[in-house]
């Protein structure tokens, strides 16, 4: 439903508008709001940002239509105004157009012509909104995607790569913020999100420092992938660095609640499938890794306690020459028929 602000000091106009457009008002095509001068119009705009267009007289007391036009860019840069005046007022009409009026209609008003003008103006406003939304989405996308990746996304090579899947050797790292769900129940939403994003930012810097790739954020957990030479060593180094940074972080208080950031971490290494997983009909694909090695890493994180980095016996044998690890024992993990022997990375 389009919302139209009518600005005119003639009180009869409100009744006339409601009569002439009663069908579209009843069908919720148009919703008219009324003001009697420019001051009232600006107040209405401040109260209701959903107003799409203005239908304004030129000659009004207190603040006329021409002055109102100069205030609109600051009040609402997208809104468009159609001015209403007599043929004899051509100088004012020219001034109005120079000050940004989208169109004008003449008195006495031909309501069929006015309806067409309103439709044309609303269509233009809708196109402006779509353009602004596209710009906003593009700017948001740039926050998450490297510019080189954005350029690559426009190429034929990118289109073909969407269908390309492969089996790789890599290491997977799952990091969970311990106890975060509990504190989130007592803290305002904005505070929760800002706190979690701050902690994630610390983790991401350490992951990137070891040439890792953040695969996804899952609630209060992070999944990262390490590929290439020494991928397991780099994954463990990143985990140790994250644990150290969290340990050095001061406790956070809100009211009578105190939260000390701690992490539980699971790491696994091995063969996994890398590709685009998702729904074609939803037009949403997630370039990620799947397989038993990935699932096991997540299960390991699930059994890890605060400040623990847990790996399997197989990973222990691969990493024991570079890191100090301590045997914990056997644990039962989901979808594993046999108990799994696990180790903790000490340093």
C-alpha positions as CSV (number, residue, x, y, z in Angstrom):
1,X,0.0,0.0,0.0
2,X,1.4,3.4,-1.0
3,X,1.3,6.2,1.5
4,X,0.7,9.7,0.1
5,X,1.0,12.9,2.1
6,X,-1.4,15.7,0.9
7,X,-0.3,19.2,1.9
8,X,-2.9,21.9,1.3
9,X,-4.5,24.6,3.4
10,X,-7.9,24.1,1.7
11,X,-9.9,22.0,4.1
12,X,-12.3,20.8,1.4
13,X,-9.5,19.0,-0.4
14,X,-9.2,16.3,2.2
15,X,-12.9,15.4,1.8
16,X,-12.6,15.6,-2.0
17,X,-9.5,13.3,-2.1
18,X,-11.2,10.7,0.1
19,X,-14.3,10.8,-2.2
20,X,-12.5,10.5,-5.5
21,X,-10.1,7.8,-4.3
22,X,-12.5,5.9,-2.1
23,X,-12.2,2.7,-4.1
24,X,-8.4,2.6,-3.9
25,X,-8.5,3.6,-0.2
26,X,-10.9,0.8,0.5
27,X,-8.8,-1.7,-1.5
28,X,-5.7,-0.5,0.4
29,X,-3.9,0.7,-2.7
30,X,-3.5,4.2,-1.4
31,X,-3.3,5.5,2.2
32,X,-3.6,9.3,2.4
33,X,-2.2,11.4,5.2
34,X,-3.0,15.1,5.4
35,X,-1.2,18.3,6.5
36,X,-2.2,22.0,6.1
37,X,1.2,23.6,5.5
38,X,4.9,22.8,5.2
39,X,5.6,22.8,8.9
40,X,2.9,20.1,9.5
41,X,4.2,18.2,6.5
42,X,7.7,18.0,7.9
43,X,6.3,16.8,11.2
44,X,4.3,14.1,9.5
45,X,7.5,13.0,7.6
46,X,9.4,12.8,10.9
47,X,6.6,10.7,12.4
48,X,6.2,8.3,9.5
49,X,9.2,7.3,7.4
50,X,7.0,5.1,5.3
51,X,5.4,8.0,3.3
52,X,6.2,7.5,-0.4
53,X,5.3,10.8,-2.0
54,X,3.9,14.2,-1.4
55,X,1.0,16.0,-3.2
56,X,1.5,19.7,-2.2
57,X,-0.1,23.1,-2.9
58,X,2.3,25.9,-3.5
59,X,0.6,28.9,-1.7
60,X,0.1,28.1,2.0
61,X,0.5,30.0,5.2
62,X,3.4,29.5,7.7
63,X,5.5,27.4,5.2
64,X,4.6,27.3,1.5
65,X,5.2,24.5,-0.9
66,X,8.4,26.0,-2.5
67,X,10.0,26.2,0.9
68,X,8.9,22.7,1.8
69,X,10.7,21.5,-1.4
70,X,14.0,22.8,-0.1
71,X,13.5,20.8,3.2
72,X,12.7,17.5,1.6
73,X,16.2,16.2,0.8
74,X,17.1,16.4,4.5
75,X,13.8,15.0,5.7
76,X,13.6,12.1,3.2
77,X,16.0,12.0,0.2
78,X,13.9,9.4,-1.7
79,X,10.5,11.0,-1.4
80,X,9.1,12.8,-4.4
81,X,6.7,15.8,-4.5
82,X,4.0,16.6,-7.1
83,X,3.0,20.3,-6.9
84,X,-0.5,21.5,-7.3
85,X,-1.1,25.0,-8.7
86,X,-3.0,27.1,-11.3
87,X,-1.9,27.8,-14.8
88,X,-1.5,31.4,-13.9
89,X,1.2,30.4,-11.4
90,X,3.7,29.4,-14.0
91,X,6.6,31.3,-12.4
92,X,6.1,29.3,-9.2
93,X,5.8,26.1,-11.1
94,X,9.1,26.7,-12.8
95,X,10.7,27.5,-9.4
96,X,9.2,24.3,-8.0
97,X,10.6,22.1,-10.8
98,X,14.1,23.7,-10.3
99,X,13.9,22.9,-6.6
100,X,13.3,19.2,-7.3
101,X,9.5,18.8,-7.8
102,X,8.9,15.6,-9.7
103,X,5.8,16.8,-11.5
104,X,2.8,19.1,-11.2
105,X,-0.9,19.2,-11.7
106,X,-3.1,22.2,-12.3
107,X,-6.2,23.5,-10.6
108,X,-9.0,22.8,-10.9
109,X,-7.7,19.2,-10.5
110,X,-8.5,16.6,-13.0
111,X,-8.6,13.5,-10.7
112,X,-8.1,11.0,-13.6
113,X,-4.9,12.9,-14.5
114,X,-3.9,13.1,-10.9
115,X,-4.3,9.3,-10.5
116,X,-2.0,8.7,-13.5
117,X,0.5,11.2,-12.1
118,X,0.4,9.5,-8.7
119,X,1.0,6.1,-10.3
120,X,3.9,7.4,-12.3
121,X,5.5,9.1,-9.3
122,X,5.1,6.0,-7.1
123,X,6.7,3.8,-9.8
124,X,9.7,6.2,-9.8
125,X,10.0,6.1,-6.0
126,X,9.8,2.3,-6.1
127,X,12.7,2.2,-8.6
128,X,14.7,4.5,-6.4
129,X,14.1,2.3,-3.4
130,X,15.3,-0.8,-5.3
131,X,18.4,1.1,-6.4
132,X,19.2,2.2,-2.9
133,X,18.6,-1.4,-1.6
134,X,20.9,-2.8,-4.3
135,X,23.6,-0.2,-3.3
136,X,23.2,-1.1,0.4
137,X,23.4,-4.9,-0.3
138,X,26.4,-4.4,-2.5
139,X,28.1,-2.4,0.3
140,X,27.2,-5.1,2.8
141,X,28.5,-7.8,0.5
142,X,31.9,-5.9,0.3
143,X,32.1,-6.2,4.1
144,X,32.1,-10.0,3.8
145,X,33.7,-10.7,0.4
146,X,37.1,-9.7,-0.9
147,X,36.9,-7.3,-3.9
148,X,38.9,-9.8,-6.1
149,X,36.3,-12.5,-5.3
150,X,33.5,-10.1,-6.3
151,X,35.2,-9.5,-9.6
152,X,35.6,-13.2,-10.1
153,X,31.9,-13.8,-9.4
154,X,31.1,-12.0,-12.7
155,X,33.2,-14.3,-14.8
156,X,32.4,-17.5,-16.8
157,X,35.0,-19.3,-14.7
158,X,33.0,-18.6,-11.6
159,X,29.9,-20.0,-13.1
160,X,31.7,-23.3,-14.0
161,X,33.4,-23.4,-10.6
162,X,30.0,-23.6,-8.9
163,X,29.5,-27.0,-10.3
164,X,33.1,-28.1,-9.4
165,X,33.5,-30.4,-6.4
166,X,36.6,-32.2,-5.2
167,X,38.1,-34.4,-2.5
168,X,40.8,-32.7,-0.5
169,X,43.1,-33.3,2.4
170,X,42.6,-30.7,5.1
171,X,42.2,-29.9,8.7
172,X,39.0,-28.7,10.3
173,X,38.7,-26.5,13.4
174,X,35.6,-26.1,15.5
175,X,35.6,-23.4,18.2
176,X,32.7,-22.8,20.6
177,X,32.3,-20.0,23.1
178,X,31.6,-21.7,26.4
179,X,28.6,-20.6,28.4
180,X,27.6,-17.9,26.0
181,X,24.0,-19.1,25.7
182,X,23.5,-18.8,29.4
183,X,24.6,-15.1,29.6
184,X,22.7,-14.3,26.4
185,X,19.4,-15.0,28.3
186,X,20.2,-12.1,30.7
187,X,21.7,-9.4,28.4
188,X,20.0,-7.2,25.8
189,X,20.1,-8.4,22.2
190,X,22.4,-5.7,20.9
191,X,24.9,-6.2,23.7
192,X,24.9,-10.0,23.0
193,X,25.5,-9.5,19.3
194,X,28.3,-6.9,19.8
195,X,30.0,-9.1,22.4
196,X,29.9,-12.2,20.2
197,X,31.1,-10.3,17.2
198,X,34.0,-8.9,19.2
199,X,35.0,-12.5,20.3
200,X,34.6,-13.8,16.8
201,X,36.9,-11.0,15.5
202,X,39.6,-12.1,17.8
203,X,39.3,-15.7,16.6
204,X,39.1,-14.8,12.9
205,X,42.4,-12.8,13.1
206,X,44.2,-15.9,14.5
207,X,42.7,-18.2,11.9
208,X,43.7,-15.8,9.1
209,X,47.2,-15.4,10.6
210,X,47.6,-19.2,10.0
211,X,46.2,-19.0,6.4
212,X,43.0,-20.6,7.5
213,X,39.6,-20.0,6.0
214,X,36.5,-19.3,8.1
215,X,33.9,-21.6,6.6
216,X,30.9,-20.5,8.7
217,X,29.6,-19.0,11.9
218,X,27.1,-21.3,13.7
219,X,25.4,-19.6,16.6
220,X,28.3,-19.0,19.0
221,X,30.7,-21.3,17.2
222,X,33.2,-21.0,14.4
223,X,34.1,-23.6,11.8
224,X,37.5,-23.0,10.0
225,X,39.3,-25.0,7.3
226,X,43.1,-25.3,6.7
227,X,44.4,-26.5,3.4
228,X,47.8,-26.8,1.8
229,X,51.2,-27.5,3.4
230,X,51.3,-28.2,7.2
231,X,47.5,-27.7,7.4
232,X,47.3,-29.6,10.7
233,X,50.1,-27.7,12.3
234,X,48.5,-24.4,11.3
235,X,45.1,-25.4,12.6
236,X,46.6,-26.4,16.0
237,X,48.7,-23.1,16.1
238,X,45.5,-21.2,15.4
239,X,43.6,-23.0,18.2
240,X,46.4,-22.4,20.7
241,X,46.5,-18.7,19.8
242,X,42.7,-18.4,20.1
243,X,42.7,-20.1,23.5
244,X,45.5,-17.8,24.7
245,X,43.7,-14.6,23.5
246,X,40.5,-15.7,25.2
247,X,42.4,-16.5,28.4
248,X,43.8,-13.0,28.3
249,X,40.4,-11.4,27.8
250,X,39.0,-9.7,30.9
251,X,35.7,-10.8,32.4
252,X,32.7,-8.9,31.1
253,X,30.0,-7.7,33.5
254,X,26.5,-6.7,32.9
255,X,24.4,-5.9,35.9
256,X,24.9,-8.8,38.4
257,X,26.1,-11.2,35.6
258,X,29.7,-11.8,34.9
259,X,31.0,-13.6,31.8
260,X,34.6,-14.8,31.3
261,X,35.2,-15.7,27.7
262,X,36.5,-19.3,27.3
263,X,36.5,-21.7,24.4
264,X,36.2,-25.4,23.7
265,X,37.9,-26.6,20.6
266,X,37.8,-29.7,18.4
267,X,40.3,-30.4,15.6
268,X,40.4,-33.2,13.1
269,X,42.4,-33.8,9.9
270,X,41.9,-36.1,6.9
271,X,40.0,-36.5,3.6
272,X,36.8,-34.6,3.0
273,X,34.7,-33.4,0.1
274,X,34.8,-29.7,-0.8
275,X,31.9,-28.3,-2.9
276,X,28.7,-26.3,-3.1
277,X,26.1,-27.6,-0.8
278,X,22.6,-26.2,-0.6
279,X,19.3,-25.8,-2.4
280,X,19.2,-24.8,-6.1
281,X,15.4,-24.0,-5.9
282,X,16.2,-21.6,-3.0
283,X,19.1,-20.2,-4.9
284,X,21.3,-20.6,-1.8
285,X,24.5,-22.6,-1.9
286,X,27.2,-22.8,0.7
287,X,30.7,-23.6,-0.4
288,X,31.9,-25.8,2.4
289,X,33.4,-29.2,3.3
290,X,31.6,-32.3,4.3
291,X,32.5,-35.9,5.4
292,X,33.3,-38.0,8.4
293,X,36.4,-36.1,9.2
294,X,34.4,-32.9,9.5
295,X,31.7,-34.5,11.6
296,X,34.2,-36.0,13.9
297,X,35.9,-32.6,14.5
298,X,32.5,-31.2,15.6
299,X,31.9,-34.1,17.9
300,X,35.3,-33.6,19.4
301,X,34.5,-30.0,20.1
302,X,31.3,-31.2,21.8
303,X,33.2,-33.3,24.4
304,X,35.8,-30.6,25.0
305,X,35.7,-28.7,28.2
306,X,36.4,-25.0,28.6
307,X,40.0,-24.2,27.5
308,X,40.5,-27.7,26.0
309,X,41.7,-28.5,22.5
310,X,40.7,-32.1,21.7
311,X,42.0,-34.3,18.9
312,X,41.9,-38.0,17.9
313,X,44.6,-40.6,18.4
314,X,45.3,-40.4,14.7
315,X,45.9,-36.6,14.9
316,X,48.0,-37.2,18.0
317,X,50.4,-39.4,16.0
318,X,50.7,-36.8,13.3
319,X,51.2,-33.8,15.6
320,X,53.2,-35.3,18.6
321,X,56.6,-34.3,17.2
322,X,55.5,-30.6,17.1
323,X,53.2,-30.2,20.0
324,X,52.8,-31.4,23.5
325,X,49.6,-33.5,23.9
326,X,48.1,-35.4,26.8
327,X,46.0,-38.5,26.6
328,X,42.5,-38.3,28.0
329,X,41.0,-41.7,27.3
330,X,38.1,-43.2,25.3
331,X,34.8,-41.4,24.8
332,X,31.6,-42.4,23.0
333,X,30.7,-40.1,20.1
334,X,27.5,-39.8,18.1
335,X,27.4,-42.1,15.0
336,X,30.6,-43.9,16.1
337,X,30.1,-47.6,16.8
338,X,33.3,-47.8,18.8
339,X,34.7,-45.6,21.5
340,X,37.2,-43.0,20.2
341,X,40.5,-42.4,22.0
342,X,41.1,-38.6,22.5
343,X,44.0,-36.4,23.4
344,X,44.3,-32.8,24.6
345,X,46.7,-30.3,23.0
346,X,48.6,-28.8,25.9
347,X,51.1,-26.5,24.1
